[in-house]
Amino acid sequence: MADHLSSTDDFMWSLGFDPVLRSTIVTLTVLERTVDWRVIVDRFDRISNVVPRFRQRVRRSARFRRPCWATDPDFDLDNHLRRLTLPEPGTAEALLDLARSAAMSDFDRDRPLWQATFVDGLGDGTAALVCSFDHALTDGIGAVQIAAVLYDGDSRTTSFVPLVAPPASPLLGAARVEAAVRHPLDTAMAGLAAVFSIYRSVRPVSGPRSPIMRSRTPIRRVDTMEVSCRGLKQAGIAAGGSLNDAFIAAVAGGIRRYHECHDESVRDLIMSMPVSIRTPRDSAGGNRATLTRVAVPVGATDPTERIAEIHRRTTSAREERSLGYTDLIAAGLNALPRSYVGSELRHVDFIASDVPGFPVHLRLGGVPVKEQYAFSPTLGASVNTTLLSYVDTCSIGINVDTGAIPDYRVFRDCLAAGFEEVLTSGT
């Protein structure tokens, strides 16, 4: 039988045809020094054997049928791996330019949807690995699971779910049918609640609400910063929230400051928040995250109050019954005109993504990993700020649409001030 893309994967894959909505995820791993090229080739060969998606391309199906995953008969690692020595002086800016180019580039759609570039020649003696993959291939948490294959065996964490999903149990569907027969009224009420929840998740929204971050283009700029995971967590707890609530509050504070730099005031803005629906039964391949929209109190000046209110709103969003119908919702969106879907995605003001990374120090070919960043796609929003944790550091990857935020360096400074404000509130 054909291995069709899930409706969610199909949705993400189809976005790639629009350069403004392109769903490419880029990761940047900084190593303390260079690594033997043969190690890089060997590790990606392992990944491509453990995760079938890395050897599969997307094949179009007949009309009204989802595309299929199909093994690339001409798969060759040389088509996906390259090595690059930066010309002197080998600056960090040059490295970010590579990540930026990867974020804006589409894949050869006759081949598997990923690329990796090993970079040396950096002036400080470090080396780096820039990887890019389509969101249909996997999501952020899936990418972390896959990365466990990349790193040395003695430094891997064992807290991740299996890379290959076990077969589904036929008893699960039977249990649901039995429950519906025994409790028809409860089942009907639950179904009605789910319908209203689905409506809330897909209803059109007016936007973007920002008076200045409104234009959308295919041009991106990326940047990075690092903050303390412990500090963010303390700030969240102090306000009755979590690390994720403090992270969103910091991004919101930065956006408020950016508006103030332009002599504009702002209240609530619409944020898309990725929510993982990954279970122990899911393989690392495939997209198992959904986007839920939340109105964020960007204009709230008190960081503690902002964290508390964000906690209330994000908790409500995570409890929506619609999260259990993600693939059904994606199937409905796939049936709508692309122009309408693209217009709705452009109504979102910003995205904030929180991805739990590795809690232990890592090595690649015996070389310590110094830092890790992720640049998640904007998907029609003005900016996607992604937190990827590594031990006790929250590495922040900033992916900006320069049509919405042309003075992106000013925005980066405002974002840094937003994080400082939140971290100070927790002390």
N, C-alpha and C positions, 0 to 999 in steps of 0.2 A: 504494500500500500504506500501511496505517496506520503511523504512527511511534510504536510502543509504547514506554513507559518501560522502561528496563532494569530487571532485578530489583532492582538496588541502588537506583536512583532510586525505584522503587515502594516499597521498604522505607522509605526516608527520608520519602517523601511520606505514607505511611500513618501514620507516627509523629505527624504533625501533628494528628491527631484526638485525641490524648491530651495535655492541657496540661502534664503532668509530663515527657513524652518529646519534646515539640515540637522540631523540628529547624531552627529559625530561626537563621541566622547574621546578626549585626549588625556593621557596620563604622562606625567613627567617624573622619572625616578633619577635622583642625583646620587652618584656613587663616589666614595672617597678617592678612588683612583680608577685607572682603566682596568678592563677585564679582558681576558683572552677571548677573541672573537669566536673561537670554536665552542666556548661555553654558551654564548648567546644562541648560536645556531642549534646546539644540542637541546637547550631548554625549550626553545620554541617548537622544535620537532616533537618533544614530549607533549607540550600543550596541544599541538595539532592532533596527536594520537589519543589523548585523554578526552578532549572536548571536540566532538565531531564537527561542530559548527566552524571550526578553524580550517577545515578542509572542504567545506561545502559552500556552494554559491546559491543564489536565489534564482530560481527558474520560473518564469511567468507561466501561468496556467491558462486554461480556457476562460473565456469571459464569464464573469460572475463567480469565479472560483479563486480562492486565495492562492498566491504563489507557493511554490514548493522549495524545500531545501533539497539540494541534489549534490552529491559528491562531485567535485571538480575533477574530471578525468586527467587534466593537465596540471594538477596541483604541483607547485614547486616553491619551496621556501624562498628561493632567490627572487621570486616575484613579490615577496612581502617583506623581506629583510634587506636592510642596507646599512652600511657603515659610513660615517662622515667625520672627517677631521676639520674642525673649524679653523679658518685662517687667523693668524695673530691679529689682535690680542686675545681672541677667544673669550668674549665677554658673556655675562649672564643674559644680556639683551639679545645677543645672537641666538642663544639657546631658546629664549622665549619666542623669538621670531619663528623658529622651527615649529614650536607648539602652535603658534598662531596660524601658520600656513596649513598645518594639519587640521586645525579646527575649521578652516574655510574650504578645504578640499573635499571633493567627492571621491568615492572609490570606483575602481574599475568594476562595473557591475556584472562582468562576465567571470569574475573571480571572487573568492571569499572576501568578506568585508572587513579587512584589517590590514594594518601596516605597522612596522616597527623600525626605528632608526637608532642605531647605537652611535653616540657622539663622543669624540674625545678632542683633545686640542684646546680644552678650556684653560684659561690663563692661571687659574688657581690650582691646577693639577687634578681636578675632579673630572669625572666622566658622567654621561647621562644616557638614559634610554627614553625615547619619546615614542609612545604607542598610541595608535588611534584605531577605533573600531566603531562600527555602526551600532546604534542603540538596539537594533533588532538582534544583534549577535548576543548581547548580554546587557545587564544593567550594572550599576555601581557596585552593589554587594556581590553580584556574580563575578565581576571583574576581580574583586579582592580574592574570591575563592580560587579563581583561575590562576592568579598571581602566586598562590601557594606552590604551584608546580614550577614556577619560574625560579624561586629562591632555593638556596641550599637546604638540604634535608634536615640538618641539625638546627636550623633557625626557623623552621616553619611552626606555625601554631596549629593545634589539632582541634580548634574549637569550631571549625566550619562544617557545613553540611556536605554530604557526598557530592562529587562532581557529576555522577551519573545517577539519575533518579531511579528508585525502585519501582516495580510495576504497581499500578493503582489497584486497590482492593475492590473487587466487585461487590463486597458486602456494604460498602459505603452508600452506594445508590439504593440498595435494598432497604437500608436503615431509614433513609429519608422518606421513601415511599410508605413504609410502615408508620412513621411518625405522622405523615399527612393523613393516613386513614384513621389513626387513633384520635387525633386532635385536629379535626378539620377547621374549627373556628380559629384556633391559634395559628394554624397554617395560613388561613386566609388573611388574618390581621397582619401577620408577619410579611406576607406578600404585598399587602397594601402599603405597609411602611417602607418596604424596599422600593416600590414604585415611586413614592414621593422622594426617597433618598436619591434614586437615579435621576429624577427630574432636577433636583437641586444641583447635582453634579454636572449636568450637561446644559442647563438653561443658559441662554445667551446673557452675557454681561456687557455693560457699557464700559468703554475704556479705549485706550489706557486712561487712568484717572490722573496721572501725573500731568501737570501743565507744561512740562519741558521735555520729559523723556518720552517722546511720542513717535518720532520717525523710526522706521525700520529699514535696514540695509543688510547686504551680505558681508559687510566688512567688520572684522573682529580685531580686538586688541586683548591681550592676556597679560596678567600680572599675578604676583604672589605675595603673601605675607604669612607670618607664623604667630600664633598666640598660644597661651598655656591652656591645655585641656583642663587641668586642675582648676585654674582660675575661672574658666567659663562655667565649669560645673558648680563651683562654689557660688558664683553669681546667680545661676539658675536656682539652686537650692534656697539661697537667701530670700529669693522672691517667691518661693513656693512653686518653682517650675523645674526645668531640666536643663541640661547642657544645650540641647537643641533649641529650647525656648530662648536661652541667653544668646545663642548664635544668631537666631532670627532677629532678636531685639538689637543686636549690634549692627547687623546689616541695615535694619530699619533706621537706626540712629545715624548711620553714615549717609543714607539716602536723604534723610531730613536735612542734614548739614549741606549736602550737595544742592538741595533746593534753596537753602538760605544763601548759599554763595551766588545764586542767580536771582536773589531778591524775590523768591516765591515761597509761599506757605503751602503746606500740604497736610492732609488729614489721613484718612485711610487709603491705602493702595492695595491693589489686587496682586497677591502672590500665588504662584503655583508651588506647591510643596510636594516633592516626591514622597510617596509612602510605599514601603516594601510590603508586598503580599507573598513574599517567598516563604516556602514551608520546607521542612526536612525532606519532603518528597520531591522537591524540584531539583533539577540538574542546574549546573552553573550557567549553561548556555540558555539563551532566551531571556526576554525582558519580563521580569516579575516585579515591576514597580508601576505604580499608577500615580497620576498627578491629581491632586485635589486643590481646589482654589480656596484661599483664605483671605479675608479682608484684614490687613495688618495695620495697627494704629501707629503708622510712621510718624505722625505729628506729635505723639506723646513725648514730652521732653524729659520726664522722670524715668530713668532706666528701670528702676525696680517696678514701678507701676506698669511700664511697657512690657516687661517680662511676664508679669502676672496675667495681664490681659491676653498676651499672645498664648500663654499656656492654656487659658480657658478656651480660646478659639481653636487652637490646633488640636486640643483634646477632643473637642466636639467634632472636628473634621475627621479625625482618626476613627471615630466611633460610627461614622456613616455606614449604613448597610450597603450602600452602593459599591463599597470596596470589594465586596464579594462577587460583584457582577462586572468586573473590569473588562474581561474579554467580550462580554455581551455588549457593553457600552462601546468598546472599540469597533466591534462589527457594525454597529449603527453608524458610527462616525465614518467608517470606511465607505458606507453607502451614500454619504452626502457628497455634494460637489466639493472638490478640493478648494475652490475659491472661498466657499463659506467657512470651511474648517480653518483655512489659513487666516481668514479675517478674525475669527474668534480667538485663535492663538495669539494674534497680535494685540488683542485687548488686555492681555496680562501685562502688569507693570514690571515685575521681576520674579526671579526664581531663586530660592535658597535650598541647596541640597546638602544633606548631612550624611556622610558615608563612614560607618565604622571601619577603620583600617586594621593594621596589625598592632597588637598590644606588646609585641616583643621586637627586639632588634633583629634585623635581617641581614643576610649576606648573599651576594651573587658571585659565584666563582671564587669564594673566599674573601671578597671585597665587601666591606660594610656599606650598607645603604644609609646615606646621610639624610635625605629628605625625600618625600613623595608628595606629589600634587595631582589633582584631577581638575580638568576644565570641562565641565558638563555643558551641553548645548543650550543656547538661549531659547530655542523652539518658539521664536516669535516675540519673546520678551526683550526688555532693554538690556538686561544683564542676568547672568547666572553666577552666583557666588557659591562655591562648593567647598565644604569642610571635609577633609580626609584626615582622620587621626592616625598618628604613628607614635607608639609608645605614649609619651605625655605631651606631645605637640600636636596642635590642631593646625595643619597646613591648609591655607586658604588659597584656592585657585579662582581667579576673577576673569570671567569671560564677558567682555563688553561689546555690545553693538554700537559702533561709533556713530551711527546715524542718530541714535537716541542720546548717547553720551560722548560728544566729540572731544571734550576736554577730560579724557579718561585719567590723566595723571592727577588732576584735581579731584576726581571721583575717588581715586585710590587713597589720597590723603584724607578725604572725608570718611571713607570706610575705616581707615586706621583709627581715626578719632572716635568713631562709633564703637569700635572694639575696646578702646581704652576706657571710654565712659562706662561700659558694661563691666569690664574687669574691676574697675575702681569701686563700683557699687557693691561688689561681693566681698570687699575687704573690711 
